[in-house]
Amino acid sequence: MGKSTEGVILMAFGKANYMYMAAHMAMSIKYFSKNKVKIKLVHDGCLKYVLPKWKAFFDETEEIKKEHIYLDNKLNPGWAKLNVYEYASFNKNIYLDVDGICIQDLTPLFDQEKFYATEVMDIGGRNDKINYSHWATNEMAWKNFGLKKDAQFPTVQSSFAYFKKGREAKAFFTRMKKNFNYPKNDLLHTWGGTMPDELIISGTCAQIGHNPSIKGKAVFFGHKLFKDTFKEIQTKYYINSLYGNGRGNTLVRTKYMDWYNGICKDVASKMGIHPIAKAHRLMKGKHAG
């Protein structure tokens, strides 16, 4: 049996801003992990938007198949994320949304015991009020996923996911893709006009009775002002996220966008390069608007 491998998968498609964010993310991962972590970029041809010095942060690159990114001739990021297993080059894989920046060595995050793990915000039954359950009502989720009355529904935030290649993970991703036909009219909200992958992940976990909770915390979501200093946050989390909408009243507070800019500038300076763009500009091109 071959040696076990570990690596991060990043996906960049659509607007050039996603490629710029992927480059920043890769740079920060390489810096904080001291080049111990391999990185694969899955892209739609947007790699051409960055200079060779940025491309050098990716150990592997692969162009995504059109059928894995488009549905009904429309760009569908959630569908692309559920096809990530097809591009997994490593035994142990960490998927990261590119809208964020690494703030400490990622290697401990590969120490997961489950075949699939992600950020679970809450978990509950059919009659419970479940936090972060904003894509569908319990009634509609139980109906459309065909859940048992006593099923437990984990609401997930999919900016981070870990999966180990093998029979269980492959079957799980196959089931998620089948579940992607969830009726759009039964959603409370779409994700930028498309199906939210988070709902599909949650529903699939509920179907098979899988609690995908990770060990500890992976991603810091700066949706409110926290008492913790940046240094304290840095000891608890691995990624500072720019999640959510990119225009208007953004979910992420300005304080944490500025922190993104500061980390990016500092790390780039130590590597002899300059950041491509600041957070506010990068976020304007996001899928969720």
Secondary structure, 3 states (H helix, E strand, C coil): CCCCCEEEEEEECCCHHHHHHHHHHHHHHHHHCCCCCEEEEEECCHHHHCCHHHHCCCCEEEECCHHHCEECCEECHHHHHHCHHHHCCCCEEEEECCCEEECCCCHHHHCCCCCEEEEEEEEECCCCCCCCCCCCCHHHHHHHCCCCCCCCEEEEEEEEEEEECCHHHHHHHHHHHHHCCCCHHHCCCCECCECCHHHHHHHHHHHHCCCCECCCCCEEECCCCCCCCHHHHHHHCCEEECCCCCCCCCCCCHHHHHHHHHHHHHHHHHCCCCCCCCHHHHHCCCCCC
